[in-house]
């Protein structure tokens, strides 16, 4: 009988210790989880759809929930040699970093950009309706959106294979037309991923030993006269993919700076704001 009481007391003490350890462990886990919800994790991805992978915190801040995005990406022979991996990563980052409810339209940049049909158009799923009460369904929808967008991006090398130039101005004009039809009051962003050069019969910036910015005034005069100036009123524009250090492009740092001055002039003349002009998105190297 006495032995039975001793055993019961020992078991009770062990259970109390286990319960205490369980409570302590749970509290520690809660503390760790709370630490993970600090300002760093909330900064760029607060509005990002759960399950999405954002490769650029800077871009995540530029694409909050409900933004209208036009994604313009070099296609076919307009993709510089050795840069497809980086271009692909930057294009995919747009859909990975966009906030819930953001609409994304993907357009190829070719020598006929103005008339090229979009390769993809869709919206990042939002937590509404059934998605608001069924987390599994919501996560499935987010993955399906990302997969469709990624498949469209992967088609770009095979688009416009016979292109004899590059018309990013036409792509910007098409994007501006589309954004004018979008919901008023939403943020409009254009992300263009290309080598920086306009190469068409009407305007060819690719001239050796020449500052591309020197063509700005003449180009704007011609664009206004023909009604082809991109209407980017109220839009933020991001231009990435410029090609420094690529011998086949024979591009100097001075020419790259001139390219950015040229595009800033075009964007601002069209009523937009150039937020970034660089070789790559912050957080994504120029080799992807």
C-alpha positions as CSV (number, residue, x, y, z in Angstrom):
1,X,0.0,0.0,0.0
2,X,2.8,2.4,1.0
3,X,4.7,1.5,-2.1
4,X,1.6,2.3,-4.2
5,X,1.3,5.8,-2.7
6,X,5.0,6.5,-3.4
7,X,4.6,5.4,-7.1
8,X,1.5,7.6,-7.5
9,X,3.3,10.6,-6.0
10,X,6.3,10.0,-8.3
11,X,4.0,9.8,-11.4
12,X,2.2,13.0,-10.4
13,X,5.5,14.8,-10.0
14,X,6.7,13.6,-13.4
15,X,3.4,14.7,-15.1
16,X,3.8,18.1,-13.5
17,X,7.3,18.4,-14.8
18,X,6.2,17.4,-18.3
19,X,3.3,19.8,-18.3
20,X,5.6,22.6,-17.2
21,X,8.1,21.8,-19.9
22,X,5.3,21.7,-22.4
23,X,4.1,25.1,-21.4
24,X,7.6,26.5,-21.4
25,X,8.3,25.0,-24.8
26,X,5.0,26.4,-26.2
27,X,5.8,29.8,-24.8
28,X,9.2,29.7,-26.4
29,X,7.6,28.8,-29.8
30,X,5.2,31.7,-29.5
31,X,8.1,34.0,-28.7
32,X,10.0,32.8,-31.7
33,X,6.9,33.2,-34.0
34,X,6.4,36.7,-32.6
35,X,10.0,37.6,-33.3
36,X,9.6,36.4,-36.9
37,X,6.7,38.9,-37.4
38,X,9.0,41.9,-36.8
39,X,9.4,44.9,-39.1
40,X,11.8,43.1,-41.5
41,X,9.3,40.4,-42.4
42,X,6.4,42.8,-42.6
43,X,8.1,45.4,-44.7
44,X,8.0,44.1,-48.3
45,X,5.6,41.2,-48.0
46,X,2.8,42.5,-45.8
47,X,0.4,42.5,-48.7
48,X,2.0,39.6,-50.6
49,X,-0.2,36.6,-51.2
50,X,0.7,33.7,-48.8
51,X,2.8,31.1,-50.5
52,X,4.3,33.5,-53.1
53,X,8.1,33.8,-53.3
54,X,9.3,37.4,-53.6
55,X,12.9,37.6,-54.8
56,X,13.2,41.4,-54.4
57,X,12.0,43.2,-51.3
58,X,12.3,46.5,-53.2
59,X,9.9,45.3,-55.8
60,X,7.5,44.0,-53.2
61,X,7.2,47.5,-51.8
62,X,6.5,48.9,-55.2
63,X,3.6,46.4,-55.9
64,X,1.2,46.6,-53.0
65,X,-2.2,44.9,-53.0
66,X,-4.5,46.0,-55.8
67,X,-1.9,47.4,-58.2
68,X,-2.3,47.3,-62.0
69,X,0.9,46.1,-63.5
70,X,2.1,46.0,-67.1
71,X,5.1,43.7,-67.5
72,X,7.0,44.2,-70.7
73,X,9.8,41.7,-71.4
74,X,12.3,41.2,-74.3
75,X,11.3,38.3,-76.5
76,X,13.1,36.2,-79.2
77,X,16.2,37.8,-80.6
78,X,15.7,41.0,-78.5
79,X,17.0,39.0,-75.5
80,X,20.7,39.7,-75.2
81,X,23.0,36.7,-75.3
82,X,23.6,35.2,-71.8
83,X,20.9,37.3,-70.1
84,X,17.8,35.1,-70.4
85,X,18.3,33.6,-66.9
86,X,18.4,37.1,-65.4
87,X,15.5,38.3,-67.5
88,X,13.4,35.3,-66.6
89,X,14.2,35.8,-62.9
90,X,13.2,39.4,-63.0
91,X,10.0,38.7,-64.9
92,X,9.0,36.0,-62.5
93,X,9.7,38.3,-59.5
94,X,6.9,40.6,-60.6
95,X,4.2,37.9,-60.1
96,X,6.0,36.6,-57.0
97,X,6.2,40.0,-55.3
98,X,2.9,41.5,-56.3
99,X,0.3,41.9,-53.6
100,X,-3.0,40.1,-53.4
101,X,-5.5,41.4,-55.9
102,X,-2.8,42.9,-58.2
103,X,-3.5,42.5,-61.9
104,X,-0.6,41.6,-64.2
105,X,-0.4,41.7,-68.0
106,X,2.7,40.3,-69.7
107,X,3.6,41.8,-73.1
108,X,6.5,40.7,-75.3
109,X,9.0,43.3,-76.6
110,X,9.7,42.6,-80.3
111,X,10.0,44.8,-83.4
112,X,6.2,44.9,-83.5
113,X,5.5,45.5,-79.8
114,X,2.5,47.8,-80.3
115,X,0.5,45.2,-82.0
116,X,1.7,42.1,-80.1
117,X,-1.0,40.4,-78.1
118,X,-0.4,39.8,-74.3
119,X,1.0,36.4,-73.4
120,X,-0.7,36.5,-70.0
121,X,-3.2,38.5,-68.1
122,X,-4.5,37.6,-64.6
123,X,-4.8,38.8,-61.0
124,X,-3.1,37.5,-57.9
125,X,-5.8,35.7,-56.0
126,X,-7.3,37.6,-53.1
127,X,-8.6,36.2,-49.8
128,X,-12.2,36.8,-50.6
129,X,-15.3,34.5,-51.0
130,X,-14.4,30.8,-50.6
131,X,-10.7,31.7,-50.4
132,X,-11.5,33.7,-47.3
133,X,-12.7,30.6,-45.4
134,X,-10.7,27.9,-47.1
135,X,-6.9,28.4,-46.7
136,X,-6.1,25.3,-48.7
137,X,-8.2,26.5,-51.7
138,X,-6.5,29.9,-51.4
139,X,-3.0,28.5,-51.4
140,X,-3.9,26.3,-54.4
141,X,-5.2,29.3,-56.4
142,X,-2.0,31.3,-55.6
143,X,0.1,28.4,-56.9
144,X,-2.0,28.0,-60.0
145,X,-1.7,31.7,-60.8
146,X,2.1,31.6,-60.3
147,X,2.4,28.5,-62.5
148,X,0.4,30.1,-65.4
149,X,2.4,33.3,-65.2
150,X,5.7,31.4,-65.2
151,X,4.6,29.3,-68.2
152,X,3.9,32.5,-70.1
153,X,7.3,34.0,-69.2
154,X,9.0,30.8,-70.4
155,X,7.4,31.2,-73.9
156,X,9.2,34.5,-74.5
157,X,12.4,33.1,-76.1
158,X,10.2,31.6,-78.8
159,X,8.1,34.7,-79.6
160,X,9.0,37.0,-82.5
161,X,11.9,34.8,-83.6
162,X,12.1,36.8,-86.9
163,X,12.3,40.2,-85.3
164,X,14.6,42.6,-87.0
165,X,14.7,45.2,-84.2
166,X,13.4,46.1,-80.8
167,X,10.5,48.5,-80.1
168,X,10.2,49.1,-76.3
169,X,8.5,52.4,-77.1
170,X,5.7,50.5,-78.8
171,X,5.4,48.3,-75.8
172,X,5.2,51.3,-73.5
173,X,2.5,52.8,-75.7
174,X,0.4,49.6,-75.6
175,X,0.8,49.4,-71.8
176,X,-0.3,53.1,-71.4
177,X,-3.4,52.4,-73.5
178,X,-4.3,49.4,-71.4
179,X,-3.7,51.2,-68.1
180,X,-6.0,54.1,-69.2
181,X,-8.9,51.5,-69.2
182,X,-8.1,50.2,-65.7
183,X,-9.9,51.2,-62.5
184,X,-9.4,54.8,-61.5
185,X,-7.6,55.4,-58.3
186,X,-5.5,52.2,-58.3
187,X,-1.7,52.3,-58.5
188,X,-0.3,51.8,-62.0
189,X,3.2,50.3,-62.5
190,X,5.0,49.4,-65.7
191,X,8.0,47.0,-65.4
192,X,10.1,46.8,-68.5
193,X,12.8,44.1,-68.8
194,X,15.0,44.7,-71.9
195,X,18.5,45.8,-72.9
196,X,17.6,49.5,-73.0
197,X,17.9,50.0,-76.8
198,X,15.2,51.2,-79.1
199,X,16.1,49.8,-82.6
200,X,13.5,50.5,-85.2
201,X,13.5,52.3,-88.6
202,X,12.0,55.4,-87.0
203,X,14.5,55.5,-84.2
204,X,17.6,53.6,-83.6
205,X,19.5,54.5,-80.4
206,X,22.2,51.8,-81.0
207,X,24.9,54.0,-82.5
208,X,28.5,53.5,-81.5
209,X,30.3,56.3,-79.6
210,X,27.0,58.2,-79.3
211,X,25.2,59.3,-76.1
212,X,21.6,58.0,-76.4
213,X,20.4,60.9,-74.4
214,X,21.3,63.1,-77.4
215,X,18.4,61.7,-79.3
216,X,15.8,62.6,-76.6
217,X,14.6,65.9,-77.9
218,X,14.3,64.8,-81.6
219,X,12.6,61.5,-80.5
220,X,10.0,63.4,-78.3
221,X,9.3,65.8,-81.1
222,X,8.6,63.0,-83.5
223,X,6.6,61.0,-81.0
224,X,4.3,63.9,-80.2
225,X,3.9,64.8,-83.9
226,X,2.8,61.2,-84.7
227,X,0.7,60.7,-81.6
228,X,2.9,57.8,-80.6
229,X,4.2,59.2,-77.3
230,X,3.3,56.6,-74.6
231,X,0.6,57.9,-72.3
232,X,1.9,57.0,-68.9
233,X,0.0,59.5,-66.8
234,X,0.3,58.7,-63.1
235,X,2.3,55.5,-63.7
236,X,5.5,54.4,-62.0
237,X,7.9,52.9,-64.5
238,X,10.8,50.5,-63.7
239,X,13.3,49.7,-66.5
240,X,15.8,46.9,-65.8
241,X,17.9,44.6,-67.9
242,X,20.4,47.2,-69.3
243,X,23.5,45.4,-70.4
244,X,26.8,46.6,-68.9
245,X,30.0,44.7,-69.6
246,X,28.6,42.6,-72.4
247,X,31.2,42.7,-75.2
248,X,28.8,41.8,-78.0
249,X,26.7,44.9,-77.1
250,X,29.8,47.1,-76.9
251,X,28.1,49.2,-74.3
252,X,30.0,51.6,-72.1
253,X,29.0,52.9,-68.7
254,X,28.5,56.3,-70.2
255,X,26.1,55.0,-72.8
256,X,24.1,53.2,-70.1
257,X,23.8,56.4,-68.2
258,X,22.7,58.1,-71.4
259,X,20.1,55.3,-72.0
260,X,18.6,56.0,-68.6
261,X,18.5,59.8,-69.3
262,X,16.7,59.0,-72.6
263,X,14.1,56.8,-71.0
264,X,13.6,59.3,-68.1
265,X,12.8,62.0,-70.7
266,X,10.3,59.7,-72.5
267,X,8.6,58.5,-69.3
268,X,8.3,62.0,-67.8
269,X,7.1,63.5,-71.1
270,X,4.3,60.8,-71.1
271,X,3.3,61.8,-67.6
272,X,5.0,59.0,-65.7
273,X,7.7,58.7,-63.1
274,X,10.9,56.6,-63.7
275,X,11.4,54.8,-60.4
276,X,14.4,52.7,-61.4
277,X,16.7,52.3,-64.4
278,X,19.4,49.6,-63.9
279,X,20.9,46.4,-65.0
280,X,18.8,44.3,-62.6
281,X,16.2,44.6,-59.9
282,X,17.5,45.1,-56.4
283,X,18.0,41.6,-54.8
284,X,18.4,39.9,-58.2
285,X,21.9,39.9,-59.8
286,X,22.3,40.8,-63.4
287,X,22.9,37.1,-64.1
288,X,19.8,36.0,-62.3
